[in-house]
């Protein structure tokens, strides 16, 4: 593995299940945090102001709202979101290549309008909660998850997106296809022996990075720990090895 000067750059803290006071307490407790993920829960409960508050505290933002709609709606959403200052914005790759291309162009235009660096759009492949069994039973999709993830990542790449979101299980074969400039962001990171909660396709931090993950999304393993600063440092130490 390459030397990593700032291991905290590899960790995105998922702020799920928190209100703004919890978030600000966490950031005071662990000032070394660089990246945060704002998902649907926090965004809906606190509104867009939470993003400007995080920016004011010098944090980099993964705006994980997983946009999925008709091309025009997804495009307008990405145009608006790109003016907030997030470094990453997620949308479902299965919205289709037309929607992804339009959204990517709109994100560039939106950021330019307010003199910001354009965000990288990330295509959601298959959520980490899905198993092969539920994939077939619930959706009547009998293609393997690996095959579907590979196909959706190809759509994201062909649309010009900056990367995709996938489980740690798919990182290795995707990294063999795509260069490091195509970011592979992996949720589903757990400590050995920890509870998987509602996620199925999970991995340990150092393993995911060795397989080619660009950054790791880690939430409850840190935010719900009795010693959050210690757990954050523990994950940073794993990034180094």
C-alpha positions as CSV (number, residue, x, y, z in Angstrom):
1,X,0.0,0.0,0.0
2,X,1.1,3.5,-0.7
3,X,2.2,5.8,2.1
4,X,-0.7,8.0,3.2
5,X,0.3,11.3,4.8
6,X,-3.2,12.1,6.1
7,X,-5.2,9.0,6.8
8,X,-8.2,11.0,7.9
9,X,-8.5,12.1,4.2
10,X,-9.5,8.5,3.5
11,X,-12.4,8.4,6.0
12,X,-15.8,10.0,5.4
13,X,-17.9,10.2,8.6
14,X,-21.6,9.4,8.0
15,X,-23.7,11.8,10.0
16,X,-26.8,9.5,9.9
17,X,-29.1,9.5,12.9
18,X,-27.7,12.8,14.3
19,X,-29.1,16.3,14.6
20,X,-27.0,19.4,14.1
21,X,-26.1,19.7,17.8
22,X,-24.9,16.1,17.8
23,X,-22.9,16.8,14.6
24,X,-21.2,19.9,16.0
25,X,-20.4,18.1,19.3
26,X,-18.8,15.3,17.3
27,X,-16.7,17.7,15.3
28,X,-15.5,19.5,18.4
29,X,-14.7,16.1,19.9
30,X,-12.8,15.0,16.8
31,X,-11.4,18.1,15.1
32,X,-9.2,15.8,12.9
33,X,-12.3,14.9,10.8
34,X,-12.0,16.2,7.3
35,X,-14.8,14.5,5.4
36,X,-18.5,14.2,6.4
37,X,-21.4,12.6,4.6
38,X,-24.8,14.4,4.8
39,X,-27.6,11.9,3.9
40,X,-31.3,12.1,3.7
41,X,-32.0,12.0,7.4
42,X,-29.8,15.0,8.3
43,X,-30.7,17.0,5.2
44,X,-34.4,16.6,5.7
45,X,-34.4,17.3,9.4
46,X,-32.0,20.3,9.3
47,X,-32.3,21.6,5.8
48,X,-29.6,23.0,3.5
49,X,-28.2,25.3,6.3
50,X,-26.4,22.3,7.7
51,X,-24.2,22.2,4.7
52,X,-23.1,25.9,5.0
53,X,-22.5,25.3,8.7
54,X,-20.2,22.4,7.9
55,X,-18.4,24.4,5.2
56,X,-17.9,27.2,7.7
57,X,-16.1,24.6,9.9
58,X,-13.8,23.7,7.1
59,X,-15.3,20.3,6.4
60,X,-15.5,18.5,3.0
61,X,-18.9,17.3,2.2
62,X,-20.3,14.2,0.5
63,X,-23.9,15.1,-0.2
64,X,-25.5,11.7,-0.3
65,X,-29.1,12.3,-1.4
66,X,-29.0,9.6,-4.0
67,X,-31.0,11.5,-6.6
68,X,-33.2,9.2,-8.8
69,X,-35.9,10.6,-11.1
70,X,-36.5,11.5,-14.7
71,X,-33.5,13.2,-16.4
72,X,-34.8,16.8,-16.2
73,X,-35.5,16.5,-12.4
74,X,-32.2,14.9,-11.6
75,X,-30.4,17.5,-13.7
76,X,-32.1,20.4,-11.9
77,X,-31.4,18.8,-8.6
78,X,-27.7,18.5,-9.4
79,X,-27.5,22.0,-10.7
80,X,-28.9,23.4,-7.4
81,X,-26.8,21.0,-5.3
82,X,-23.6,21.9,-7.0
83,X,-23.9,25.5,-5.8
84,X,-23.8,24.4,-2.2
85,X,-20.1,23.5,-2.2
86,X,-20.2,19.8,-1.8
87,X,-17.2,17.8,-3.1
88,X,-19.3,14.7,-3.9
89,X,-22.9,14.4,-4.9
90,X,-24.6,11.0,-5.3
91,X,-27.3,9.9,-7.7
92,X,-28.6,6.5,-8.7
93,X,-26.8,5.1,-11.8
94,X,-30.0,3.3,-12.8
95,X,-31.5,6.7,-13.6
96,X,-29.8,6.0,-17.0
97,X,-27.0,7.4,-19.0
98,X,-29.0,10.3,-20.4
99,X,-29.9,11.5,-16.9
100,X,-26.3,11.0,-15.7
101,X,-24.8,13.0,-18.6
102,X,-27.2,15.8,-18.2
103,X,-26.7,15.9,-14.4
104,X,-22.9,16.0,-14.8
105,X,-23.1,18.9,-17.2
106,X,-25.5,20.7,-15.0
107,X,-23.3,20.2,-11.9
108,X,-20.4,21.8,-13.8
109,X,-22.5,24.7,-14.9
110,X,-24.0,25.2,-11.4
111,X,-20.7,25.3,-9.7
112,X,-19.3,27.7,-12.3
113,X,-22.2,30.0,-11.7
114,X,-21.1,30.6,-8.1
115,X,-17.3,30.3,-8.8
116,X,-16.9,27.0,-7.0
117,X,-14.9,23.9,-8.0
118,X,-17.4,21.5,-9.6
119,X,-18.3,18.5,-7.5
120,X,-17.6,14.9,-8.5
121,X,-20.9,13.1,-9.2
122,X,-20.9,9.5,-7.8
123,X,-23.1,6.8,-9.3
124,X,-24.8,4.6,-6.7
125,X,-24.5,1.0,-8.0
126,X,-26.2,-1.5,-5.6
127,X,-26.9,-0.5,-2.0
128,X,-24.9,-2.5,0.6
129,X,-28.2,-3.7,2.2
130,X,-29.0,-6.0,-0.8
131,X,-28.1,-9.6,-0.9
132,X,-28.2,-12.0,-3.8
133,X,-31.3,-13.6,-2.4
134,X,-33.2,-10.4,-1.8
135,X,-32.1,-9.1,-5.2
136,X,-33.9,-12.1,-6.8
137,X,-36.9,-12.3,-4.5
138,X,-37.8,-8.6,-4.2
139,X,-36.8,-7.4,-7.7
140,X,-36.9,-10.5,-9.7
141,X,-33.4,-9.7,-10.9
142,X,-31.4,-13.0,-11.4
143,X,-28.2,-11.4,-12.6
144,X,-25.5,-11.6,-10.0
145,X,-24.8,-8.5,-7.9
146,X,-21.3,-8.4,-9.2
147,X,-22.5,-8.4,-12.8
148,X,-25.0,-5.7,-12.1
149,X,-22.5,-3.5,-10.2
150,X,-20.0,-3.9,-13.1
151,X,-22.6,-2.8,-15.6
152,X,-23.8,0.2,-13.6
153,X,-20.2,1.3,-13.0
154,X,-19.6,1.2,-16.7
155,X,-22.6,3.4,-17.2
156,X,-21.3,5.9,-14.6
157,X,-17.9,6.0,-16.3
158,X,-19.3,6.4,-19.8
159,X,-21.5,9.3,-18.6
160,X,-18.4,11.1,-17.4
161,X,-19.1,10.8,-13.6
162,X,-16.2,11.0,-11.2
163,X,-16.7,7.7,-9.6
164,X,-19.3,5.3,-8.1
165,X,-20.4,4.0,-4.7
166,X,-20.1,0.3,-4.2
167,X,-19.7,-2.2,-1.4
168,X,-16.2,-3.4,-0.4
169,X,-17.0,-6.7,-2.0
170,X,-17.0,-5.2,-5.5
171,X,-14.0,-2.8,-5.1
172,X,-11.3,-5.2,-6.3
173,X,-12.7,-6.1,-9.7
174,X,-13.8,-2.5,-10.3
175,X,-10.3,-1.2,-9.5
176,X,-8.8,-3.6,-12.0
177,X,-11.0,-1.9,-14.6
178,X,-10.9,1.8,-13.6
179,X,-7.9,4.1,-12.8
180,X,-7.5,5.8,-9.4
181,X,-9.0,9.0,-10.9
182,X,-12.3,7.2,-10.9
183,X,-13.3,7.3,-7.2
184,X,-14.6,4.1,-5.6
185,X,-16.4,5.1,-2.4
186,X,-17.2,2.3,-0.1
187,X,-19.8,2.2,2.7
188,X,-20.3,-1.0,4.7
189,X,-17.0,-0.6,6.7
190,X,-17.0,-2.5,10.0
191,X,-14.5,-3.4,12.7
192,X,-13.8,-7.1,13.1
193,X,-16.6,-8.6,15.2
194,X,-18.9,-5.6,15.1
195,X,-22.6,-5.7,14.3
196,X,-23.4,-5.3,10.5
197,X,-26.7,-3.6,11.4
198,X,-28.8,-3.4,8.1
199,X,-25.9,-3.8,5.8
200,X,-25.0,-7.1,4.2
201,X,-22.0,-6.7,1.9
202,X,-19.4,-5.3,4.4
203,X,-15.6,-5.4,4.9
204,X,-12.9,-4.3,7.3
205,X,-11.3,-0.9,6.6
206,X,-7.7,-1.9,5.7
207,X,-9.0,-4.7,3.5
208,X,-11.2,-2.3,1.5
209,X,-8.3,0.1,0.9
210,X,-6.0,-2.7,-0.1
211,X,-8.6,-3.8,-2.7
212,X,-8.6,-0.3,-4.2
213,X,-11.2,1.8,-2.4
214,X,-10.6,5.6,-2.7
215,X,-12.4,6.5,0.5
216,X,-14.3,4.7,3.2
217,X,-17.7,5.8,4.6
218,X,-17.9,5.0,8.3
219,X,-20.8,5.9,10.5
220,X,-22.2,4.1,13.5
221,X,-18.9,2.3,14.2
222,X,-17.5,5.7,15.2
223,X,-20.5,7.9,15.9
224,X,-22.2,5.5,18.3
225,X,-19.0,4.4,20.0
226,X,-18.5,5.1,23.7
227,X,-15.2,6.6,22.8
228,X,-15.6,8.2,19.4
229,X,-12.2,9.9,19.3
230,X,-10.5,6.6,20.1
231,X,-12.5,4.8,17.4
232,X,-11.7,7.4,14.8
233,X,-8.0,7.2,15.6
234,X,-8.3,3.4,15.4
235,X,-9.7,3.5,11.9
236,X,-7.1,6.1,10.9
237,X,-4.4,3.7,12.1
238,X,-5.9,0.9,10.0
239,X,-5.7,3.1,6.9
240,X,-1.9,3.2,7.4
241,X,-1.4,-0.5,7.3
